[in-house]
């Protein structure tokens, strides 16, 4: 035998002798090689105290106080299984609710008159038990389309190509019998809600709150809303805003129950989703492809975007799902029509081959104005198509659009969905009134009553930290902002040996360079005249982006004596130039040269100053810094070597199932500074949120993970000191993933530390920052947003865990979105004030702007690094190729392409600025 597999096939095992008997009185020795698996899992820490610094300010929040009267009751959880009469399970969304509604109407007495909370899938809840632990019912439904404001649906389908097909088509919509099994699964005491409010969270309390949330969802479903998790969208054209490309922004509401220090509250907020523009299919396609007329529609693209959408067909008003398009145009597409009247000799109905167009116009007398030269819409099965001319089809309302938005669509959506604080408060008050939760029977049987007033909390406004600029000058930012008028940068670099590259942007390069040098001098940044200006040759303009970049590099190499220190690159498009990725990849990964890209439209002194802030930071300078960094007197951080990490994973848009996710970790360097950072970025499997390359052991002495790289840089840049304290800011994880951050990611980081030095035990702080939550704050009686520096750690925060909200930035447009910081672990022992102060200060060290930003700088830098290196991977427009309607690959199924390594001349720089 060459190899022996211990759990291989039985034959190999049989040929081995039995093991020797164990002598008596032997105490087995514990094997050391396996790490102890039964170590205690970390859980998020409890709050140690509240902060007190800052000026107190009364604040209103969009949480509404909830009372639960029925504390001694129980929710009963039942599992639901639906099948057709012949035992096939029911798939297809939207049918479940109709079936359960019918059960509720038909069998009320057998169900002891109980109301249901049904999640639309497999779970059903009641207050108190049903008469029996297992119930079976049969119900009949006439017309099974999913009900989202269908209007009057006629069951008579006179719209399909032939009699035979029509019968087949109508079969799913005619009366159908369903078998429903309801069986007991669990009992949830309502007392669990009270326990959670006292800080004792449990499976039960989370389940009980989930039941309350399901009741809200069901309430909205009964009103014909589109449901997206805990958000509800009514079919009301007043809530739609066209954002281009056949897509509408649809305004709705988020509402969910939250346990907080102040008791149970209902959190209601304005929410926006994207939907497909309802109405004629052709109009949608013209808008979606920005086509002038139907002749210029790309039908392959159209087929992708239409698949699985629901349409109504005139004149029958019947609803179908699109399964595809016909291969030929309507006037050419043939099918076999059975002739009822004409019988052949053997008594069979005669078959007539006709075109779809001919059938509708001549056999059905339906006038078709423009469908002849277009494909038909197919609503049949793959083997048995059913064709309908395009102009008889209209898209149903409230169908989500889940592909990536273009830059213009995104800008339009933001502009059309933002609301001033006062307007948002009015909208929310009206929403709560209109929702009429007081009349919801399930909520009433739980004894739930909801206040109609915004909860009042006490906020504190932290003073802005003092900043240092050039010439030893320092100042206090006002209202979260400052500027460099008549000020010099605190650590300006010098720009020498540099060149300008122009990729056919219309621009007077001479005067641009002159203005840049002048602005630099004013800020204390000396800029030599450029060595040369390279203009793209006309014949290269039409080439693909990668070729254009290659040609430009070849020309530069032939004319320059050596590599430049810096390149200013002028791009022709203002946003998302396809030259950007290949250009950055070439210079950062191959040449190790820092570059700055710009689109020279509307250039003025303010624009150039902002550009110089980015260039100075990339080349190793600093624009401004905290005064407490220079002295150094940052509480806790200045006392012993401390590294600050910012971690983030960015994913492709929901429609892109095959784009690798990109994990970025940035780390502070040159302790005691907290304004300088470097980044390490890796790809990982699509849609995986936990970072998997923090520690990557490849041999007994080698670790290729992210953390080792960052720790070694900290050591060399901080005077050969190891960090005794590691403060981690993690972005983009939900509460359900906190334990993974604490137990999986943190373990990897600790392993990376131990791998460097077994005897080294740094202390950790782990803080998660969340921006996509629905808590908003308002100033009482003021049209303005809350002032920058507003911190809130009471009333609406978690009943047990250590969390706080901070609005560090000045909200200039719309309503400020506070950042929700969760302190999961603190081995250092920060006071609440010191930690909140540190987080506030880290919002003032962002080198790209002269404002406080809404989330700590290390997290922003991690975003920037991830998105910049994301452009390296030449993903062809994946939002087009992967269909968003289903067809998502399982996470982790594809081999992930690796990112190229950055050249060592730039890998420690702030190239992402």
C-alpha positions, 0 to 999 in steps of 0.5 A, a space after each residue: 500500500 502506498 498510502 493509508 487513509 484512516 477513513 478510506 475504504 474498509 478493505 485497507 482497515 481490515 488488513 491492519 492488526 488490532 491495536 494493543 490492549 491498553 494496560 490498566 491504571 493508565 491515565 491518558 495524556 492530553 494531546 497538545 497539538 490540537 488547540 483547545 476547541 472548547 474555548 469560551 466564545 466572546 460576546 459583546 461587552 455590556 455598557 460600563 457607564 454613560 458619557 458626560 462631556 459636551 453641552 446638553 441638548 434636547 433631541 427628538 428621535 423617530 422611535 415611538 414608545 410601545 407598551 405591551 399589555 399582555 405580559 403573561 401571554 404566549 406566542 405559539 409558533 406553527 410551521 406551515 406546509 403547503 401542497 397541491 392536491 396531488 402532493 406536489 409542494 407549492 412554490 411561487 411566492 405570493 400564493 402562500 398568503 392567499 392560501 392562508 387568508 382563505 384558511 382563516 376565512 373558511 375555517 374560523 371556528 375550527 381555529 377558535 377564531 384566532 388571528 394569524 401572523 404569517 411570514 408568507 413562507 413557512 412560519 405562522 404565529 398566534 397569541 395563545 394556542 390553536 385547538 390542536 397541535 396538528 391541523 390539516 385543511 383543504 382550500 380552493 382558490 379561484 385565481 392564483 396570481 400573486 396579489 400586488 394591486 392587480 385590479 380586477 383580473 378576469 379569469 377569461 384568458 382570450 389572449 394566447 395564440 390558440 384555443 389549446 394554449 389558452 386552456 393550458 395557460 388558464 389552468 394555473 389560474 382556474 380554481 385550484 385545491 391546496 392542502 395546508 398542514 399547520 403543526 406546532 413548533 414552539 411556544 414563546 413567552 411574551 415575558 421575554 420582551 420584558 426580559 430583553 428590555 432589562 438587558 437579558 436577551 435570549 432566543 425567545 426575546 429575539 423571536 418575540 420581537 420577530 413575531 411583532 415585526 411579522 405582524 407589521 409585514 402582514 399588515 402591509 401585505 394586506 394593503 397590497 404593499 411591496 415588502 422588502 425586509 422591514 420596509 413597505 411600499 404602497 402602489 401610489 404614483 405620488 411616491 414614484 420618482 423617475 430616475 432614468 433608464 426605465 427605473 423609478 425610485 419608490 418611497 415607502 417606510 421602514 418600521 420595526 420594533 427595537 428593544 432599548 434602554 427606554 423600553 420597547 419602541 417602534 422605529 419608523 423611517 422613510 425608505 426608498 427602493 427601485 422599481 421597474 417603470 410600470 406600463 407598456 413593455 416597449 416604453 420601458 425598453 426604450 427608456 431602459 436602453 435609452 433608445 431613440 426608436 424600437 428599431 434600435 432596441 438590443 433584443 438580447 439585452 431586452 430578453 435579459 432584463 425582462 426575464 421573470 418580470 410580471 405583465 398584464 395582457 390586454 384585453 383579458 387583463 390576465 397576469 403572466 410571468 415573462 419567460 423569454 422572447 420569441 426568436 423571430 419577429 411577430 410577423 415571422 414567428 409561426 405556430 400551429 393552430 388547431 382548427 375547430 371547424 375544419 376536421 380532417 378525414 380521420 376526424 382530427 381537428 386540422 392543424 394550420 400553420 400561422 404567424 402570431 401576427 396573422 392570428 391576432 389580427 385576422 383570427 382574433 380581430 385585435 389591431 396591432 399598430 407596431 408589434 409586427 417588427 418586434 419579437 413576441 413575449 413568451 409566457 409559456 414553458 421552455 418546451 411549449 412557448 406561448 407568444 403574445 405581441 409586445 404591444 398587448 403587454 404592460 409591466 405590473 407595478 411594484 416590481 423591484 429593480 435589483 441591478 446596479 444603478 448607473 452614476 446618473 441614476 444614483 445621483 438622481 435617486 439621491 437628489 429626489 429622495 432626500 428630505 429636510 429634517 422638518 419635512 421628514 418628521 411630518 412624513 413620518 407622523 403622517 405614516 404612523 397615523 395612516 398605518 393605523 396599527 391600533 386597529 391591527 387585531 394581532 397587535 391588539 390581542 398582544 395588548 400592544 399600544 404605540 405612542 404617536 409622539 417622537 421619543 425625546 432623548 438627551 444629546 450632548 454636543 462635543 466640542 470640535 478638536 483643535 487642529 494644527 496647520 502650517 507655520 505653527 498656527 492652530 484653530 478650532 473648526 466651526 460647525 464641523 468645517 474649516 478652510 485653507 484660505 490664508 493658511 499653509 499645510 502642516 507638512 507640505 511635500 515638494 512636487 518635483 520630477 513630474 509629468 502631465 498626461 492628457 487622454 484627449 480631455 479638452 483642456 488648456 494644459 498650460 494654464 492648468 499647470 500655471 494655476 496648480 503651481 500658484 495654488 500650491 505656493 499659497 499652501 506652502 507646497 512647492 511645485 516645480 514646472 512639469 518635465 513634460 506634457 504627453 498628449 494622447 495621439 489621435 489614432 489611439 483615441 478609439 482603442 480599448 482602454 487597456 491599449 490606450 494606457 499601454 500606448 501612453 506608457 510606451 511613449 512616456 518611457 521612450 521620452 523620459 530619462 527615468 520614472 517620474 515621481 508623480 503623474 497628473 492624469 487628465 481624463 475625458 469623462 467626469 465620472 467612471 472613466 474606463 481608463 481609470 482602472 487600467 491606469 491605476 493598475 499600471 502605475 501602482 502595481 507595475 511602476 510604483 508611481 503615485 498618480 492623480 487623475 482629474 477631469 478638467 471641467 469647471 476647474 477653479 481655485 477651490 477645486 485645485 486646492 482640494 486636488 492638492 490636498 489629495 496629492 500632498 497626502 499621497 506623496 507623504 505630506 499631511 494637510 492638517 493634524 490634531 493638536 493633541 497628536 502633536 503634543 502628543 496628548 490623546 487620552 489612552 492612545 498617546 501613552 503606549 504604542 497604539 495601532 488603529 485599524 479600519 476594516 471593510 469588505 465591499 461587495 458587487 451590487 446585488 445583481 452581480 453574483 460573480 464579482 469577487 468581494 474586496 476586503 481592505 484593512 488600513 492601519 495607522 503608522 508613525 505612532 503617536 500620529 493617528 492621521 497617517 495610514 496605509 492599506 492592505 487589500 485582498 479579494 475574497 469569495 463573492 458576498 462573503 462578509 467575514 475577512 478571510 485573509 487576516 492570517 494566512 499561514 503558508 509555512 512554519 515561518 511565513 504568514 501572508 495575511 493582511 495583519 502581519 504586513 500592517 504590524 511590520 509597517 507599524 513597527 518600522 515606522 514607529 521607531 521599532 515599537 510593537 503596538 501594546 494596544 490595537 483598536 479595530 474599527 469594523 464597518 458593514 456588519 449587522 448585529 447578527 454577525 457581531 459574534 463572528 467578528 469577535 470570535 472569527 476575525 479577532 482570533 485571526 488577528 490574535 493568531 497573526 500577533 502570536 505568529 510574530 511573537 509568541 510572548 506578545 499580548 496586546 490589548 484589543 478594542 473592537 468597535 463596529 460602525 453602522 450607517 445603514 440603520 433607521 434611527 434619525 435625530 431631529 432638533 426640537 423646534 428647529 429646521 436644522 439638522 443636529 449640530 456636528 459632534 452630537 452624541 447620544 448614548 441613552 434611551 434609544 441605545 441598547 438595553 445592555 450592550 455598549 453602543 452610542 450614536 454620533 453625528 460628527 459631521 454637519 448635515 448640509 442637505 437632507 437629514 443627517 444619518 448618525 453613525 451607530 458605534 457598537 463597542 464589542 470589546 474593550 480590554 484597554 478600559 476606556 471611559 465612555 467619555 474618552 472613547 467617544 472623544 477618540 471616535 469624534 477626533 478620528 472624524 477630523 483627521 480625513 486628509 481629503 476634505 476640510 470637514 468632519 466626516 460622518 464615520 471615522 477616517 480609517 473606515 473611510 480609507 478602507 472604503 476608498 482603498 477597496 473601491 480603487 483596487 476594485 477598478 484593477 480587476 477588469 470586471 466587464 459590466 457585470 451588472 448587465 451579464 448576470 441576471 438579477 432575477 434569480 440565478 445567483 451563484 452560491 457564495 464561495 463557489 468560484 475561484 477568486 482572481 487575486 489582486 496584483 501586489 502594489 509596488 513597494 515604492 507606493 504600498 506604504 503611501 496613502 495612494 487611496 486618498 
